[in-house]
Amino acid sequence: MTITKQGLKVAVIGGGSSYTPELVEGFIKRYDEMPIRELWLVDIEEGRHKLEIVGKLAQRMVEQAGVPMDVRLTLNRREAIAGADFVTTQMRVGLLEARRRDEHIPIKHGVIGQETTGPGGMLKALRTVPVILDICRDIEELAPNAWMLNFTNPAGIVTEAVLKHSKVKTVGLCNSPINFQKYLAKQYGVPESEVLPEFVGINHLHWITSAYVNGEDKLQEMIGGGKDYSAKNVTAFDWDPEFLRSLGALPTYYLRYFYMTDTMYAEMKESLEKNGTRADVVSRVEEELFELYKDVNLKEKPKQLEKRGGAFYSEAAVNLMFSLYTDRKDIQTLNVRNGGIIGFLPEDASIEVNCVVTAQGPIPLPLQRVPEQIKGLLHAVKTYESLTIEAAVTGDRGVALQAMVHHPLVPSVSVAKALLGEMLEANKKYLPTFFEA
């Protein structure tokens, strides 16, 4: 991309997030090659307190590093976006309290309660899509050439909504692929540059169909050795070895909700009764982090941030920004428009696959192999996602019901109706279009 002025302007929507110090660390490390002169951290009134804490830490980090990056804090989204080269989004509409409801309510109905998967992910999408599209209208007006890098969950649904309903240049990101790349490199004792896994699917629903290490595919070796892979926010249950061998792929850890539904639900129910769900755990971790961030002597990202469950997400964001800026043409796993890459999904669907990143944007790579046995689940969840976007944009309860009913984790129409009614009511403040007369 061509930057006509001195250095870059970056706006971070959701700048008061506990993840922001990792993002700032990445910007500092890349400063010589990607000079960000203005870094605007934006939040809403309810997030003002956290924005000030995180913002001051960011300013201390920049001062400590000795780079001429101007870190500005604001509640005025439009002044942050105006003339920006990049806009990143990492927000949670309704804050952690909404996530808590997304997780607690489905469990009461005998259904998986998770932030991005199933009914919880659907309600998060219904709250988030209208806000993201409102931000896109500001970008279209005030920074039409900017790239929007979206980390807001559910990232695939949000990315697809932007691709369908705005003119903003957008790419969706997730920390799951970069975590697997690091895991693969560590398992085989090689630099990350020597590994190349292939991902097939959509956000939080992908399968690894090859795992190249120094040019040799180690996937069958990994499957045969029963190497287990999980993340901090998904309980690690061992995959059935016979199932993996016949699947011929490694499922992302989010697929445990589909392949091990009974075990995962039992664990969630027990956790809810004892310590609360993941939202409750994250709330406690965030309290600890913000206490650390307040320390005026803290001038770097604290190690405790890795407990938050989104480790390396900012590294992925900075890598993408750097490659778009420098036309690096490297391979990254991103959420982009399908365009026929996965032939049985709609062309305008968002998919999560390997892409070559150029200054003009990511170019998705053709897939070597799409296992026949994954197609049904992938198509079903993508159908649910597309219906959820339509419901979010229109406020149509009938479309929302169809989305809920056709999610594979929802067992019946009656459960779907009960869930939808209770969850819409619990989110009434954030879903006005569903309650208009």
N, C-alpha and C positions, 0 to 999 in steps of 0.2 A: 504494500500500500504506500501511497505517496503522502508524506507529512510535510506540509508547506511551512508550518510555523516551527519555532524552536522547541523541539521536544513534543511529548505526547500529553494529552489530557485524558485521564481515566476517571470515570464516575463509578463508584461502588454502591449499588442500591442494596440497602441492608448493611450499611457500613458499621453498625453497632454490633454485628455478629461476633461471637467468640472466635470464629474462624479468621477474622480479618488480620490478626498479627502474622499468620502464616502467609497470607497474600502479600503483606507489606515486606516480609522477609524475602519473598521471591522477587519482588520488584527491586529491592536493594541489590540483590545478587546479580541481577541482569542489567543494572543501571547503565554500565558502560556501553552495552550493545543496544539497549532499548531505554533511552532516557525519558523517564516520566517526570515532566516538570511540575505538573499539577495533578494531585491525587485527591479527589473529592469523595469524602465518606458521607453518605446520605442515610438518614433514617426518618422515622415518623415521630410524632410527639410522644407516643407511648414508649418509644425506644431512646428518648433523649438521654436518659441517665447512662445507659450502656454505651451510647455513641460517644459521650464525653469521656468515659473511662477508656474505651478502646482507642479513641482518637488521640488522647494524650499519650498513651503507650506508643501508638504509631509514630507520633511526632518525636518521642524520645528515641525510638529505634532509628529513625532517619537522621536525627542529630548525631547519635552515636556513630552511625556509619559514615557521616561526613559527606552525604550526597545532597546536591541542591534540589531536593524534591519538596515542593510546597504542599503540605498536607492540610486540607481544609475540611472543616466539619460543618454540615448544614442540614436543616430540615426542609430546605427549599430544593425539591428535586429538579425543577426546571433550570435553575442556575447551574446546577452540577452537570446536567446533561448538555446544556448549550455548548456547541462546538467540540464536544468530546470525540475522541478517536475510538475509544472503547467504553462500553457500558457493561459492567458485570452485575448480575442479579443473584442475591443469596438471601432471600427474604422468607419470612414465615408469617403469612396472613393469619392473625388470631393468636400469634405467639405460642409459647409452649403449652398454654392452657388448652388451646384448640387441638394441639397434637394429643394431649392427654385424653380428651374426649374421643378423638378419632380411634384411639387404641382401646379405651375402656368399654365403650358402648358395644362394638361388635362382639367382644369376648362374652359379654352378658347374654348375647343372643346365640352363643355357640359357634361363632365365626372368628377366623383369624383377625386380630386387631393390630394393624401395622401401619406405619406412617405413609408408605407409598404403595403398598400392595393390598388389594381388596377394598372393602368399603371405606377404610380409613384413608387410603390413597385417593379414592374417588372424592371424598368430601374435601380433602386438601386441594385437589384439582379444582373443584367447584368454587372454592374461596379464592384460589390463586389466579386462575386464568383471566377473569375480568380485570384484576389489578395489573397483571403483566401487560395485557393489551392496552390499558390506559397509559402505562409507561411507554409502550411502543408508539402511541400517538404523539407523545412528547418527543421521542427520538426522531420520528418522521419529520416533525416540524423543526426541531432545534439542532439535530445532528444527523442529517439524512445519510451521510457516508459512514457513520459509525458502525462498528460490529458490536452486537450484543452477545455476550457470552453468558449463557444461562446455567446456573447451578441450582436454581430453585427447584425443589422436588414437588411433584413427580416430574423429573427433568424431561422425560420423553414426551409426556402429554403437553407440558408447557411449551416445549420446542415446536411440537406439531401445531399447536394453537397459533403460535406466532407465524409459522410458515403459511398457515391457511388464512389468517385474518389480519395480516399486516404486511408492509413492504420492507420491514426491518431485516437487515442481514443478520442472521442469528445462527448460532451453533450451541447445542446442548452438551454439557459435560457431566461426568460422574467420576467418582474416585475409585469405583470398583475395578475398571480395567487397569489403571495405573498401579493399584495395589497388587493385582495378579502379576503384572510384569515384574514388580519388585520381588514378589514371592518366587517367581520362576527363576529370576537371576540369582537369588539367594540360594535356592535349592541346588543349583548347579554350579555355584561359585564363579559366576561370570559377570562382567559389567552389564548393566541394563541395555546398553547399545547392542549387545550380542543376542538378545532374545526378541522373538516376534511371535506372540500368540495371535490366532485368528479368532475373532468374536463374531458370532452369528446371532442376531435377534434384535430386541428392543431394550430400552432402559430397564434395568432390574429384572430382565427376563432374557438373558443371553446364555449361549452355550459356547464353550471353547472347543473348536474343532481341530485345531492344530496348535502345537507349542514348540516353535523352532528355537533351538539353542545352537549357536554357531552353524546355522544352516541345516541342522539335523532335527527332524520332528521327534520330540520326546513324549508326545501325548500318550501313546500306548504304554510306554514305560511308566508314566505317572499313574495311569489308570491301573495298570497291573500291580504297582507298588502300593496302591491304596493311599496315596498321599492326600491328606485332607486339607481343605482350604476354607477359611471362613473369615469373618470380620468381627469387630468389636460389638457391632449392633445386631448381629445375628448369631444365635446360639449354635455352637459347633456340634452337630451330630454327624457321625460317620455315615458316608454313603454306603449302600449295599454294593459290594464288589461285583457281584454277578450283574446287577442292574447297570453299573457303569460300563462294564465290558460290553454288554449287548447294546448299550446306548452309543458307545463309540465316541463320547464327548464328555467334557467336564462341565457340569451345570454351575452357573453362578450360585452363590450362597442364597440368594433370594428365591431360587427355585425350590428350596427346602419347604417353603410354604405350600407348594403344589405337590411335590413328590413325597413329603412326610407330614401331611396336614394334621393327622391325628397326634403325632408326637409333638409337633410344634405348638398346636393348640393347647395340649395338656401342659406343656412347659409355660406358655403364656398365662394360662388360667392360674396355675400355681404361683407364678411370679406376681400376678396381680393381687392375689390374696396375701402374699408375704411382704413384698417390697414395692409393689406397684409395677407398672410397665416400663418400657424403655424411656418413655417421656419423663417419668418420675426420676429415673436414674440420670438422664441428661440434665434435668433441672438441678439435681444435686451437684453434678460435675460443673455445670455453668456457674453456680454460686461460688464454688471453689476457684474457678478460673478468674472470675471477675474480682474476687478478693486479691488474687495474685496480681491482676492487671492494675489494681489501684496503687501498688507499691511504686513510689516515685523512683526507686532505685532499680526497678526492672526495666531493662532496655533491650530485651530480646524475647523471642517467642518462647514461652515456658514449655518444658517437656510434657507437662500434664495435659496439654492440648490434644495429644494423641489419644487420650481416653475418650474424647468427645465423639469418636465414631466416624469422623470424616477425614481421617489422616490422609495427607497428600492431595486433597482436592485442590488446594491452592497451587500446588506444584503443577498439576494438570492445567489449571487456568493460565498460569504464567507461561507454561510451555506453548499452549495454543496461541496466546497473544504474541509471543515472540516469533512463532513461525508465520503467523499472518503478517506481522510487521516486516520480517526479513525475507519473506518468500523462501523459507528454508526447505520446503518440499520433503519434509520427513513424514513418517507414518504415525498417526495418533488414532485412538479409538474414540469416536465422537457420535453424537446424535445429530443426524442430518436427514434431509429429504430422501426418501427411498429411490424414486426415479427409476424403478425397474430392477434394482439390485437384488431384492428378494421378490421374485416374480409373482408369488401368490398373495402379496400384500398390496394395498393401493399405492399408486405412484406418489401420492401426496402424504403418505404416512411417514412418521419419523422412525428411523431405525438406528440401531447402535452397532456400528461396524468400523473396520479400519479404513482410514482415509489418508490420502496424501494432502498435506496442508500447504497451499500456495497463497500468494498475496491476494488472489481473487476469491479465495475461500477453499474449504475442504472438498476434495474429489473422492467420493467413496470408491473403494476398490472392489472389483468383482470377487465373489465368494468361491472358494475352491469346492466347498461341499456343504450342502444343507441336509442334514439327516432327515429322512422321511418321517421318523417318529416324533420329531419336534414340531412339525408343521401345524398340527391341529391345535395344540395349546397356544402356539404363537399367534395363529390367526384369531383364536377366540379372545385372547387378551387384547390384541390390537383392535378388534371390533368393539370391545368394551371401552377402550381408550377413545376411539373416534366418537362414540356415542356420548361419552363424558364431556368431550370438548363441545359437542353440539348443545348439550344440556347447559354447560357453563355459559355459553354465549347467548342462549335464548331464554334460559330460566324455565324451560319446559319440563314439568314434572313427569310427563309421560315418557319423554326421552330419557330422563334420569332413571326412571323405574326400569326401562329396558336395559340401560347400562348396568344397573345393579343386578338385575336378574341374570344377565348373561355373563357376569364375571364367574369364572370357574370355581371360585372359593365360596360362592353363595349358594346354599343347597336347594332353595325353593322360592317360589313366587311369594309365599306368605312371609317367609323370613326376610326376603328383600323388601317387601312393603313395610314391614315393621321397622326394619333398620333405616330405610330411607326416611320414613316419617319422623322417627326419633332424632336422627342425625341432622336432618334439615332444620328441625325446630331448635336443636341445640346450637345451630350455626346461623340462626335467623339474622343476627346482627350483621353478618358478612355476606348474606345471600338475599338481598332485597328483591331481586327480580323473581324469585320463587314465591314471594309473598304479596305480589302486587294483585290488586283486585281485578 
